[in-house]
Amino acid sequence: MKRAPLTYRRTTLPKEKIARLREIERDFHVRAFGEELARVNLDLTKEERHCYIDWMRETARRHGVKAEQRFPYDREFEE
């Protein structure tokens, strides 16, 4: 599967309608998250997306961005 599906159910919509819905979805993603994340979210396969996110995290670490705590998982609990 190259692109993220609109739904996992089979559709009875014509291809033109599906194309229009994808265009609306892409416009929303561009406005909400920017062109780069719209490309990552909608155009990449799951494996490509994971590789891209790993690369993004590694690049951030090399430039001194500290990893934030993933509360409650990284929290030190006092017992």
C-alpha positions in Angstrom: 0.0 0.0 0.0 1.7 3.2 -1.2 -0.6 5.8 0.3 -2.6 5.9 3.5 -6.1 4.8 2.8 -9.1 7.0 3.4 -10.7 4.0 5.0 -10.1 0.3 5.1 -13.5 -0.5 3.8 -14.3 -0.9 0.1 -15.8 2.2 -1.3 -18.6 2.7 -3.9 -17.5 6.2 -4.7 -16.2 7.0 -8.2 -12.5 7.6 -8.7 -13.1 11.3 -9.3 -14.8 11.7 -5.9 -12.0 9.8 -4.2 -9.4 12.1 -5.9 -11.3 15.2 -4.8 -11.4 13.9 -1.2 -7.6 13.2 -1.2 -7.1 16.7 -2.5 -9.2 18.2 0.3 -7.3 16.0 2.8 -3.9 17.1 1.5 -4.9 20.8 1.6 -6.0 20.3 5.2 -2.7 18.6 6.1 -0.7 21.4 4.4 -2.6 24.1 6.4 -2.4 22.2 9.7 1.1 20.7 9.6 3.0 22.2 6.7 4.1 20.8 3.3 6.8 18.6 4.7 4.6 16.7 7.2 1.8 16.5 4.7 4.2 14.7 2.4 5.4 12.4 5.2 1.9 11.6 6.4 0.2 11.1 3.0 2.8 10.2 0.4 5.3 7.8 2.2 4.7 4.2 2.9 4.7 3.1 6.6 8.4 1.9 6.4 9.5 5.1 4.7 7.7 7.1 7.3 9.4 5.2 10.2 12.8 5.7 8.5 12.2 9.4 8.0 11.0 9.9 11.7 14.1 8.0 12.9 16.3 10.2 10.8 14.5 13.4 12.1 15.1 12.3 15.7 18.7 11.4 15.1 19.3 14.8 13.4 17.7 16.6 16.4 19.9 14.7 18.9 23.0 15.6 16.9 22.0 19.3 17.1 21.5 19.2 20.9 17.7 18.8 21.2 17.0 17.0 24.4 14.5 14.2 24.4 11.4 15.1 26.4 10.0 12.8 28.9 7.2 10.6 27.8 5.1 11.0 30.9 4.1 8.7 32.6 6.5 6.2 31.1 9.8 8.0 31.9 8.6 9.4 35.2 10.5 8.3 38.3 7.9 7.0 40.7 8.6 7.1 44.5 7.3 4.1 46.3 
